[in-house]
Amino acid sequence: MSKPTDYELYEQIRNKDKTALETLYNRYEKLLYSFAHRMMKDQQAAEEVMQDVFIKLWRGKGAGQYVKERGKFSSWLLTITRNASIDLIRKKKAQEVEWDQRDSMNEEMPGVEEVVTDKEERDQLRKAIDTLPDEQQRMICLFYFQGLSQREIAEKCEIPLGTVKGRVRLALKKLREHLDEKGGTTDE
């Protein structure tokens, strides 16, 4: 008796066959765990990602539909794992920011000099960004202020990934030069 294919197991899972889910889990757990662990650099987070992937697979939600003609099942599962890892990373960053904000409320209020310095630095950065061509401004805003990856920017803007990388690199170089001219950067 031959082993069922990934696609056959996937179809059985869509019909709520728990044995098929278990078989697929056993087949891919090591691959998905090691992939998630490489991204997360944390054992518990990698396990959480793996659990999320298989829950999505079981529920048929949040994972999209696997289409055999578009590529290998393992590639599709790795994409779901990557997306789940990124989601968890972003969630953890948001929680860290929230905790940092709460902690900072308990600290002393900054003096006028510190507030003015921060505002001046922000103003200098804003002015420096305004000197960039529109397409470079957009790359910087999407990359640094909205937290999109370069690949996500390429997809959103419908331009090649290499173009995004080049624009970000050039924009950073111009910003560094502009801020150095204005005395706006420190290397502390």
Buried (B, 14 or more C-beta within 10 A) or exposed (E): EEEBEBEEBBBBBBEEEEEBBEBBBEBBEEEBBEBBBEBBEBEEBBBBBBEBBBEBBBEEEBBEEBEEEEEEBEEBBBEBBBBBBBEBBEEEEEEEEEEEEEEEEEEEEEEEEEEEEEEEBEEBBEEBBEEBEEBBBBBBBBBEEEEBEBEBBBEEBEBEEEBBBEBBEBBBEBBEEBBEEEEBBEEE
